[in-house]
Amino acid sequence: MQDAAAPLALPVPDLAAILPLLALSAAGLLALVADLFARGTTHEDELRGRPLLAFWIAVAGIVGTLLLIGRQATDLGRFGGRSFNGMFVVDGFGLFFDAIFLVGTLLVVLMTVEYARRERFHMGEYYFLLLMATAGMMLMAQSTNLVMIFLGLELLSIAVYVLAGFERGRQRSVEAALKYFLLGAFSTGFFLYGIALLYGATGSMDLAVIAERGGALRPGSPGGGLLLAGLVLLLVGFAFKVAVVPFHMWSPDVYEGAPTVVTAFMAAGVKAGGFAAFVRVFLGTFETHADLWGPLVALLAVATMLVGNLAAIAQSNLKRLLAYSSIAHAGYLLVALIAHNALGASSFLFYLLAYTFMTLGAFGVVIALGRRGEPSDRIEDLAGLGSRHPLLAAAMAVFMFSLAGIPPTAGFVGKFYIFSAAVDAGYAWLAVVMALASVISVYYYLKVTVAMYMWDAPATAGRPAPHGLLLAAVALAVLGVFQMGVYPGPLIDLASRSVGGIVGAGVTALP
């Protein structure tokens, strides 16, 4: 029996491990109250496109968090490993994902200034929700406990539910938020029930313990049925979040109705956050059960690639086209996951970063074309853009070529690595389906390019005059697409070293 006089020993939290999360959360809270105390931030400042204090706080918070992540990545011997009773881990995989989240959020924040100038959208709570959603993604990527993953998922989801309906004066925005909330809450039930079944099968919610105890469980053995049912329900929860067919029906309507900057954030950030937890759970914890979940995920990948690309052909609205495009790209990422080898995991990370650049860049051009009360998000609105604004047209063409997988862009290199991973793992047939789906996608991506350079501009069309920060965001996206396409070596090597904690044992340092 413990001595009554002995002091109670409480575990000391390792705050250094979560310092990036704390910094980003602090920046979000500070942005929330900044407008209350800032002087000179008048309505005229918004109309003139002058970034307000909350904007600069958000930018500083994102850049500062990126620096902290870089510090952790260069000294994993000190910061790496599990903390908080094994529920949180600092490893190369999580840090790589964190960098993707933060780069994507930074681009969205830069794009927001133009959208705010046009739609009077500048509010401190917007930046707060954006940074809290990013913090939720980071928590999902670095959690090694199912409850912690669920907390990160809810932090992300609740913030995005509000962001989707942020333009309360627009019926489509409110409708998008309601649809996303109702379907999201429904999918959360599947996710929670899956967690409960896995706990019933293994007696733990820790991913390492689940992997150890569940490794020998098979259908027909005691607990094997519970484990399989839990895996299926977790798959449903993740599939909804990343918009995998047949759990994709919410995506086009929500993408079209949400504010364009929020749609951009959802298309890149939310998908990346869902995939981060997806990979850590299925590839890191249940790799020994790949023979059970692999065929099911392969069928979902085929359906997602084909449905996404075929449905995109009929779209005339750019936001809906990019929504179906993001569905198709979720299928490509599933192919890398199915390979469940080191090349597949590293190509997954590489392609997700490339997808972030090319998708956010495309949405940046869509934002630049909009006018007050006229979102200009139809393909016809791009007519004659090559003569009206050659730089924006060239940037959009680059993003379309990259999404289609045309060299020398990041999209081509990323798809090549995924093809290689699938073939090496014995899934040559899946690589063939992916190639056919990519060929289908060329049609609607080139349709956008044809509209810019071969269609006559309407008489009422003017020359877009986007804010300099939006142009900077688009330029950064173009640079990222070309850098990853022309010189992919350093990033693919970094991605390969980052998957050490997922594929195989141990944590791999990032020199």
N, C-alpha and C positions, 0 to 999 in steps of 0.2 A: 504494500500500500504506500502511496506517495506521502512523504512527510508533509503535514499540514503547514509547517513553518517555512517550507521551501517556496521560493518565489515561483510564480507561474511563468513558464517559458513560452513566449509567443514567437512565432516565426517572423523573422525580419524580412520584409519584402525587398526584392532586388529591383530598386527603382531604376537602376542604370539600364536594365533590360527593356523597360517600357518608356524610356525617356523620349523617344520619337513620338510615341502615342500621347504622352503627357504634353509635349510641346505643341502638337497639332490641336489637341483639345483646348489648351489654353488660348491658342490663337483664335479658335472658333468662339470661345466665350468672350474674348476681348472684342472681336468683331461684332458680336451681338449687342454690346452696350456702347460701342464706339460712337454711333450716330447720336446718342443721347448727350454726349459731351463735346462732340466736334463742333467747331465754329467755322462759319463760312461755307458749310455744305448745304447750299440752298437748292431750290428746285432749278434755278437757272444753271447751276453747276452741272446738274444731271443732263439738262437739255444740250449743254455745250460739250458733253462727253468728257467732263473732268472726273477722273476717278476719285471716289470719296475715300475717307479714312478707312472704312471697313475693307475696301479693296486692297489697300496697301498692307493692312494687317494680315489679310489672307495670303497675299503674295509672300510677305516676310515669313509667315508661319510655314508655308509649303517649302520655301527655299531652306529655311532653318532645319526643318524636319529631314529634308534630303541630305543636308550636311551631316546630321546626326546618324542617319542610316549609313552614309559613307564611312563615318568613323567606326561604326560597329562592324561593317563589312571588312575593313582593313585590319581589324584586331579581334577576330572571332575567338582567339585564344583567351581573351579577357572577357568579352561580352557574350560569346557563344554558349549554347547549352540551354537546358530547361530551367525554368524558375517558377515561382508561385505554385509550389507543390506539384511541379511537373505539368502545369496547365498551359504554360506559355513557353515558346521556344524562340531563340534567336539563331537562325541558321541561314545559309546562303539562299535557300529556296524562298523563305519568307521575305528576306530583304530584297531579293530581285523583284518579287511581286510588289512590295511596298514602293519600290522605285517606279514601277509601271503605274501604280495608282496615283502617285504624287505628280509625275510628269503629265499624266492625263488631266488631273484636276487643275494643274497650273495652266494648261492650255485652255481649259474651259473658263477659268477665271479671267484670262486675258480676253477671251471672246465676249465675256459678259458686258464689258464696257460699251461695245457697239450696240448690243441688244438693249442695254439699259438706256442709252441715249435715245433710242428709237421708241422703246416701249415703256419708258419710265419705270424701269425694273430694279433700280438700285435700292436695296434694302439690306440693313445689317443682318437680319435674320436669314436672308438668302445665303450669305457667305457662311454663317454659322451652320446651317443645315448641310451645305456642301462639304464643309470640313468634317462635320460629325459623320456623314456618310462615308467619307474617306477613312476616318478612324475606324469605322465598323469593318471596312474592307481589310485594313491592316490587321485588325484583331482576328478576322477569319483566316487570314493567310498564316498567322503565327500561333494559332491555338492548337493545342494537342489534346484537347478534351472536348467532347461533344457538346457539353453545356456551354463552354466558352465559345465554340463555333456558333451555337444558336444565339448567344448574346450578341456576337458580332453581326450575325445575319439580321437580327431584329433592329439593331442600331442603324444599320444600312437601310433596311426596308422602310422603317418609319420615317426617316429623313426624306427618302425619295418619294414616298407617298405624298408628303406635303409639298415637295418641290414640283411634282407633276401637276398639282392643282394650284400652283402659286399665282397664276393669273386668274384671280377669282372673278374678274369681269367677263371672261371668255367661257362660254358654255362647254366648248370642246376640252378646255383644260380641266374644268371641274369633272366632266364625264371621264376623262382619262384617269384622274386621281381616284375616282370611285371604283372604276373597273379594276385598276391595279390593286387597290386596297382589298377589295372583296376576294379576288382571285388569289392575291398574295396571302391573305389570312387563311384561305382554304388550303393552300399548299403548305403553309406552316404546320397545319394539323398533321399532314402526312409526315413531315419531317420529324415532329415531336414523337409521333407514334413509332416511327422507325428507331429513334433514339431509345424509346422505352423497350422495344423488342430486343435491341442489341444489348441493353443492360440486363434484360432477363436471360439472354443466352450466355453472357460472359461475366456478369456480376460487376461490371465496371464501365465507366464512361471515358476512361483514359485510353487514348488511341494505342499506346504501346502495349497496355495490358490486354486490350481487345485483340490486337494482332497476335499476342502470345497465346491467349486462351482460345481464341477463335480459330487459330490455324488448323487445329485437328477436327473442327466441327464440320460435318458434311450433312447434306440432306439425308434423312433416315437415321442419323445418330441423335442421341439426346441433346437437345438444344440446337441441332442443325437446322431444323425448320424455322425456329425463331430467328436465327441468324440470317437465313436467306430472305425471310419476309422483311426483316429490318433493313437489309441491303436494298431491297426493291423500293421500300418506302423512302429511304434516304435518296435514292436515285430520282424518284418523282419530285421530291423537294428541290434538289439541285437542278433538275431538268427544267422546272418552271423558272427558276431564277435566271438561268442562262438562255432561256427561250429555245429549248430543244423540242422538235416535233414529237408527239402531238400536244405538247404543253406550251405552245407558242402563240395561241390564239389572241392573247392579250397584247402582244408586242406591237403589231401594226397600228392598232387603234390608239394605244397609249403613246407611242412614238409620234403619231400625227397630232394628237391633241395637246401634249405637253409643250411648254415653252421650248423653243428650238435649242437653247443652251442646255436645258435640262435633258432634252432628248439626246444631245451629244454626250452628256455625262452618263446617261443610262446605257447608251449603245457601247461605250468603251469601258467605263469604270465599273458599273454594276455587273456586267458580264465577266469582267476580269476578277472581281471579288468572288462571285459564285464559283468560277472555275478554280480559284486558289484553294478553297476548301474542298471542292470536288476532287482535285488531284491529291491533296494531302490525305483524304479519307480513303479513296478507292485505290490509288496507286501506292500510297505509303503504308496504309494499314491492311488493305485487303488484296494485296498483290498475289498472295497465295491462293486466293479465290477467283483469280481472273478467268478461270475456266467456267465459273458460274455467271459472273456479271459481264464478261467480255462479249459473248454472243448477243446478249440483249443490247448492250451499248453499241455494238456494230450495226444492229438493225436500226437503232435510233439515229446513228450517224448517217446511214444511207438515206433514211426518210428525211432527215433534216437537210442534207445537202440538196436532194432533188426537189423537195417541196419549196424550200427557200428560194432556189434559183428559178424554178418554173413559175412560182407565184410572182416573182419580181418582174418578169417579162411584161405582165399585163398592167403594171403600175404607171400612172402618169404623175403621181405626187412624189416628189423627191424624198420626203421623209418616210413615206411608206416603202418606197423602193429601197432606201437604206436600211429600213427595218427588216425587210425580207433578206437583204444582203447580209445583215448581222446574223440572222437565223442560219443562213447557209454557211457562214464562217464558223458558227458554233459547231456545225457538223464537221468541218475540216479539223477543228481542234479536238473533237472527239476521236478522230482517226489517230492523232498523235497519242491520245490517252490509251486507246486500245492496244497500241504497240507494246505498252508497259515495259519498255526498256529504257536505257540511259539516253539513247538517241531520240526516242520519242518524247521523253520528258524535257530534254534540252530544246528540241525543235518546238515543243509546245510553248515554252517560255519565249523563245525568239519570235515565233509567229504572233503571240499575243501582244508583244511590244510593237511589232510592225502593224498589226491591226489597229492598235491605239492611235498611231500616227496617221494612218491613211483614213480612218473613219472620222476622227476629230477634224482633220484637215478638210474633208469633204463637207462636214457640217459647218465649218467656218466659212466656206464659200457660200453655202445656203444662207447663213446669217447675213453675210455682206450684201446679198441681193435684196433683202427684205426692205420694206418701207412701212411707215407707221400705218397700222390697220390693214396692211397688205403684206402677208408673210412672204409672198413670191417663192413658194416652195413647190411649184410645178415645173416639169421639164420644159414646158414652153417658155417659162420665165428666163431660161438660159439662152434663148435664141439670140444670136448675134453677140454673145458675150466676148467672143474673140476679137471683135472690133471695138466694142464698148469699153472693155477693161482687159487688155491682153494678158496682164500678169495673173489676174484671178482665173481667167480661162485656162492658162497654161498650168496653173497649180491644180485646178480641178481635173484636167486631163491626166496629170501625174497620178492623182489619187485614184482615178478610175482605172488607169492602166495597172496600178499596183494591186487594187482589189481584184482585178481580173487575173493577175499573176503573169503579167507581161514583163520580160526583162528590159532594162537592168534595175528593177525596182525591188523593194523589200518583200512585196507580196510573192514575187517569183521565187526568191531565195527561200522564203519561209515554206512555201508549198513544196519546193524541191526537197527540203530536209524532212518534211512530213512524209512525202512519197518514199524516201529512202528508209525511214524508220518503219513504215508499214511493210515494205518489201522484206526488210531484214527480219521482221518478226513473223513472216509467213502470211501476211495479209495482202498479197499482191492483188487479189480481186478487189479489195477495198480501195487500193491505190488507183485501180482502173476506174472505179466508180467516181472517185474524187476527181480524176482527170476529166471524165465526161461531164461532171457537174461544173467544173471550171470552164469548159468549152461553152456550155450553155450560158454561163454568166457573162461571157464576152459580149453577147448580143446587147444586153441592157446597159452594160457599162459603156460600150461604144455608142449606144444611142444617145447618152448624155453628151459625149464628145461631139457627135455629129450635130446635135442641136446648137452647141456653142459656136461651131465653125461653119456650118452649112445651112442653117436656117436663118431667114431674114428676121431682124429684130423688129418688133412692133413699133409703130410710130410714137407711141406714148412711152416707150422704154428710154430711160435716161442712163447716164454713166454712173455706176455705183461709186460712192465716195466713203468707203469704210474707214473706221477709226484706225489710227496707226497701231494700236495694240492688237487689234484683230489681224491686221496684216502681218504683224510680228509672229502671232500664233500660227498663221497659215504658213509663213516662211519657215518656222521651226519644224512644222510637220513635213514640209517638202524636204528640208535638209535631212530629217530623220529617215524618210523613205529612201532617199538616194544613198545616204551613208550606209544603211543596212543592206541596200541592194548591191552597191559597188564594192564595199569593203566590210563584209559581214563577219570576217574571221574573229576579231576581238570579242564581239558580242556573243557569238555562238560558243566561243571558248568559255566566256564568263557564265553563260547559261549552263554549259556542261558541268562546270565546277559547282554550280549552285544547286544541282539536283542530288548532291551526295547524301543529304539527309532523307531523301525520298526514295531513291533507287539504291538500295544497299544500306548498310548500317553506317552510323557515324555522321558527324557533321563536317562538311568540307570547308576549309578556310578559303577566303577569297584574297589572294595576295594583291 
